[in-house]
Amino acid sequence: MWQVFHLYLYFPLLFWFSHLMLVYLYLFICRGGVSARACLIKKRNRRRSAAALRWASQYSACAPLLRFHRLLLANMAAPALSSRAGSAGSSPTATPNSTKLVPHSPELDFRSGTRIEELNRLIAEFSKHEQREYDDQRALEIHTAKDFIFSMLGMVQKLDQKLPVANEYLLLSGGVREGVIDMDLDELTVYARGADYDMDFTLLVPALKLHDRNQPVTLDMRHSALCHSWLSLRLFDEGTINKWKDCCTVVDHVNGATNYFFSPTLVADWFYESISMVLAEIQKKPQRGVPRVEKVERNATVISIILGVGGSRMLYDVVPVVSFKGWPAVAQSWLMENHFWDGKITEEEVISGFYLLPACSSTGQKENEWRLSFARSEVQLKKCISASLMQAYQACKALIIKLLSRPKAISPYHLRSLMLWACDRLPHTYLAQEDYAAHCLLGLIDDLQHCLVNKTCPNYFIPQCNMLEHLSDDMAMLHARKLSSVRSDPAEHLRSAIEHAKAASRLTLELQWRGGSSNLSSPLSDTGADQQPDDRLAKKLQQLVTENPGKSISVFINPDDVTRPHFRIDDKFF
């Protein structure tokens, strides 16, 4: 009985081991050369293996060996499948589609379907027409106009001694309408390059220069919106108060004393009257080589002066400001964050000073409220922005100025803030790629449209200040729809901007030709003895501009000798 039981128990085991040997033989044949005989053996072994598995599954004693066999078959299946795939790829009967390479398709903008390569080409073409390369004649004309403006300001200082004796100006390339500073553009007269001027500049002229660390300053922000302040002269000396008393509003202090607040509108009134008086005096005694004053106009708190020098017309937006050294407490938290300029420029360069601009918030009092400006810091940050992003910014600014000209719910300065935020958000390696100008342009348009839809555009230096808070819902959606048309076909709008730039250049060339043919007064028409030092000065000026791109250029003027201005480029004096 026991012998029969043993035979009954071990018979399936013996059969299983014999079949296992056949499996090993199958593995050996699969890895070796495959012949017709081997293929028949493999098919037969598969059938026997399946039958053996069905038969052996009836006996619990064979369960461990069954699991082992299944695991072995699973491990054998993987190399078999991979060998089949490899043999199919190298087989002469393989189909051509299995080895055919997919051709590289051009990169497209998902929203508009425009080719990215085409957008990059258009941006490069626009930048070529917008770049203003100065030859010796143009550099000399720029220098002559600048000297005239500085001499005029020296004469303004002599009128009533209100301006600081040794003043420090900040000269910026581009007018107020170009968004170089945060000013309200609604009240400004519209000027067009080519039709009205050839080159534009913004000049910040400190009416008060508070650079002495021992000078107490009272910025009263209790009555103002964020990024705005009143300026009290209560802690100033009697001489300063008496000098500027007629440019202040009077408010009674809580302790009964009289408090004088420096008024931006009254300062602008005085500044415009003084400039007009000086220019009228200059025009009474015209001199050879002196620029022609073609227009003097007050636009809110900005004095716009257009000068004709030779065949060029220079627009100067002169803005009276209050200049400070250091950094305001309301922007201290910004310094604690990580920024794109970390490690590229020092913090001392960034926080060297700030200004108060004569502009108020939508709910503020125009007579008393000033706006904080970090124009000096922005000059330093500009040195850290990649060329691709700067080209995209200039192209996008041209589209914005043309499309959203009236009403001016947004200004190019909003776009400048978005560009700085993008530098903080995106890696420099991404923004610095040469062929990424199109991506930057589309990204700036998307960011601006997002700001309009949400009515939110934070100030870069004071993020808690929303520069679009004053917008109504209808106005925001109107501009968002206009911007959507640009986003739907950016290439067509870029072509239109290029044609506009070409037309402006043609107007400039025509004016220069007419000016040369009519022998208009020009510094170049002087005698050769006078022209030689002017040429050397022009070359020196051009060399300074070339060697110091994006740097802060300031000018010190002694009113007793306005013929010898002293230039400061960052911390170097010339």
Secondary structure as GFF3:
##gff-version 3
##sequence-region A 1 574
A	DSSP	alpha_helix	2	31	.	.	.	ID=ss1
A	DSSP	alpha_helix	36	56	.	.	.	ID=ss2
A	DSSP	three_ten_helix	60	62	.	.	.	ID=ss3
A	DSSP	alpha_helix	63	90	.	.	.	ID=ss4
A	DSSP	three_ten_helix	96	98	.	.	.	ID=ss5
A	DSSP	alpha_helix	116	130	.	.	.	ID=ss6
A	DSSP	alpha_helix	136	160	.	.	.	ID=ss7
A	DSSP	beta_strand	167	173	.	.	.	ID=ss8
A	DSSP	three_ten_helix	176	178	.	.	.	ID=ss9
A	DSSP	beta_strand	199	210	.	.	.	ID=ss10
A	DSSP	beta_strand	218	220	.	.	.	ID=ss11
A	DSSP	beta_strand	228	232	.	.	.	ID=ss12
A	DSSP	alpha_helix	238	244	.	.	.	ID=ss13
A	DSSP	three_ten_helix	245	247	.	.	.	ID=ss14
A	DSSP	beta_strand	248	252	.	.	.	ID=ss15
A	DSSP	beta_strand	258	262	.	.	.	ID=ss16
A	DSSP	alpha_helix	264	284	.	.	.	ID=ss17
A	DSSP	beta_strand	292	299	.	.	.	ID=ss18
A	DSSP	beta_strand	302	309	.	.	.	ID=ss19
A	DSSP	beta_strand	312	325	.	.	.	ID=ss20
A	DSSP	three_ten_helix	329	331	.	.	.	ID=ss21
A	DSSP	alpha_helix	332	335	.	.	.	ID=ss22
A	DSSP	alpha_helix	347	350	.	.	.	ID=ss23
A	DSSP	beta_strand	353	357	.	.	.	ID=ss24
A	DSSP	beta_strand	370	373	.	.	.	ID=ss25
A	DSSP	alpha_helix	375	381	.	.	.	ID=ss26
A	DSSP	three_ten_helix	382	384	.	.	.	ID=ss27
A	DSSP	alpha_helix	387	403	.	.	.	ID=ss28
A	DSSP	alpha_helix	412	425	.	.	.	ID=ss29
A	DSSP	alpha_helix	428	431	.	.	.	ID=ss30
A	DSSP	three_ten_helix	434	436	.	.	.	ID=ss31
A	DSSP	alpha_helix	437	454	.	.	.	ID=ss32
A	DSSP	alpha_helix	473	488	.	.	.	ID=ss33
A	DSSP	alpha_helix	490	517	.	.	.	ID=ss34
A	DSSP	three_ten_helix	523	525	.	.	.	ID=ss35
A	DSSP	alpha_helix	528	547	.	.	.	ID=ss36
A	DSSP	beta_strand	553	558	.	.	.	ID=ss37
A	DSSP	beta_strand	561	569	.	.	.	ID=ss38
A	DSSP	beta_strand	572	573	.	.	.	ID=ss39
###
